Amino acid sequence: MHIRRFHDVYTALNLPPNNLQNIDIWNLRGRSVPMDKLAPKLIRRAAKKNYIAIMIDPIYKVITGDENSADQMAHFCNQFDKVCTELGCAVIYCHHHSKGSQGGKRSMDRASGSGVFARDPDALLDLIELETNEGLLEQEENKAVCALCMKWLKRFRMENEASQDDLYSKRAMLDLCKTLLKTESYNLFLDDLRQTEKDIKNLTAWRVEGTLREFPKFAPVNMWFDYPVHRTDTSGVLGDIKPEGDAPLWQRARQSRKPKAVKEKERKSSIETAYSACAVDENITLTSLSEYLGVSEKTVRRYIKEHGGYKIEDGNVRTKTENVSVCPSQSD
């Protein structure tokens, strides 16, 4: 995690970055230690900061003991209680899913390792990716392009030229912009249009479910991840998507019979999405891609070889167009 990620979020939300000075990042890349050793150091470092929350991401870097052992994980989680008690703040930690399909499980049963991870936290939020299709992305593209066209028409006070029917038609709004905007403005609009279409192709869909101890249960929340922020799906188009594993057997069988070319395209798309998502770190590694995709490092190597646009050097992954080696970040 880098402070620039927070700045990008502020920018995407059109908010002034007034509170960046209240966010501190302790980068332990390459220098992580077990949680029983980290906790006292963390308490000493944060004692006079008056933090309201401390986030540890991810916990597999600091796990003490075998994550499948209830006794050892109970001891491990006690370290979070110690931090909470000593500093008077909340502790938020990020854990990964177990391997395999997660759709058929309850949100509290998806965590890797011991069931302690489901029982220990006061609130558990689970994030699972949803499989989109061409139709859904076309709908999102239509809405995004229409909104972009209206933005440009409003800039020149020509929004009244669009009828109510035009507002929902990508083709009609594009024709209006081509007709009404002057050549120089239209060329700038086309630049915006190309970027918007590119952004839509990189959209991924997600669902948040929760297990709360002190509050009423909430309905699942569906979102689009449009880097660097998640945006709530207000249209409801994601509501009917079933996570992998929830689909009936006949649908899963049909999925498995996809043409080879389609499967290859999906694999290439998945590695591109994973690379983009992991790019928030200074180093993109086989391990980080493996964890993001939920597959083995061997499978990631196969995906990269098949894609052809990436290369692996000493466990780090970068595009073949990059010429500068990336060095591991240093801790504070």
C-alpha positions, 0 to 999 in steps of 0.5 A, a space after each residue: 500500500 502506498 499513500 498515493 493510493 489514498 490520494 487517487 481515491 480522493 481524486 476519484 471521489 472529487 474530494 480534497 485530500 484534507 485528511 491525508 496527514 492523518 493516515 500513516 503507513 508502516 511498510 513492512 515489505 521484506 521485513 515482516 515479523 510474527 504478530 507476537 513480535 510485531 504487537 509490542 513494536 506497534 503499540 510503542 510506535 502508535 502510543 501517542 498517535 491517538 489512532 482510531 483504527 489500525 489496519 493489518 494487511 495481509 495477516 498471512 505475513 504476520 501469522 504466528 503458528 499454523 493457521 489451521 490450528 484453533 489453539 494457535 490461531 486463538 493465541 494469534 488473534 489475542 494479539 489483536 485484542 492486546 493492540 485494541 486494549 493498549 491503544 484504545 482503537 479498532 483493529 482491522 485485519 485482512 485475510 484471504 479465502 480458502 482455495 477453490 470455489 467460494 460461492 456455495 459457502 456462507 460468507 463466514 466460512 470462506 476464510 482460509 484456515 481455522 474457524 477462529 477467523 470466523 468467530 473472533 472478529 466483532 464484524 466480518 465483511 467478505 468480498 467475493 468477485 462476481 462473473 460478468 458477461 458481455 451483456 452486462 459490460 455493454 450496459 455499463 458502457 452504454 450508461 457511461 458513454 451517455 453520461 460522458 456525452 451529456 457532460 460535454 453537451 452541458 459544457 457548451 450549454 447544449 444539453 437541451 438538444 438531447 431528448 429523453 429517449 436520446 439520454 439512454 441511447 449511446 448511438 444517439 448521444 454520440 451522433 449529437 456530439 458529432 453534430 453539435 461540437 466543434 471540430 477541436 472540442 469533438 477531438 478532445 471528446 473522442 480522447 475522453 471517449 476512448 479512455 471511458 471505453 477502456 475503463 469499462 473493459 477493466 471493470 470487475 464486479 464484487 459482492 460484500 456480505 457480512 456477519 455482524 455481532 452487534 448490529 442487524 444483518 445487512 443485505 449483500 451489497 453489489 459493487 463495480 470496481 472502477 480503479 481506484 474505488 468501488 462504486 455501488 451498483 445502483 441499477 441492480 444488474 448485479 443482483 441476479 449474478 450467482 457466485 461461482 459454485 452457486 450456479 446449477 450443475 447444468 450451468 457449470 457444465 455449460 461453462 466448462 464446455 466453452 470454446 478453447 478460444 473463449 477460455 484463453 481470452 478469459 485467462 488473458 483477461 484475468 491475468 491483466 486484471 490481476 496485474 492491474 489490481 496488484 500494481 498498487 504495490 511497488 512490486 508485482 510478484 508471482 505470489 501476489 498474482 497467485 493470491 489475487 487469482 486464487 490459483 497456484 504460482 505454477 498456474 500463474 506462470 502458465 497464464 503469463 506464458 500464454 499471454 505473452 505480454 509479461 515476463 518473470 524475473 526473480 519472482 517479480 512480474 512486469 510487462 515486456 515493455 518495461 525496461 527498469 527493474 523494480 526494487 523492493 520497498 523499504 520499511 520506515 
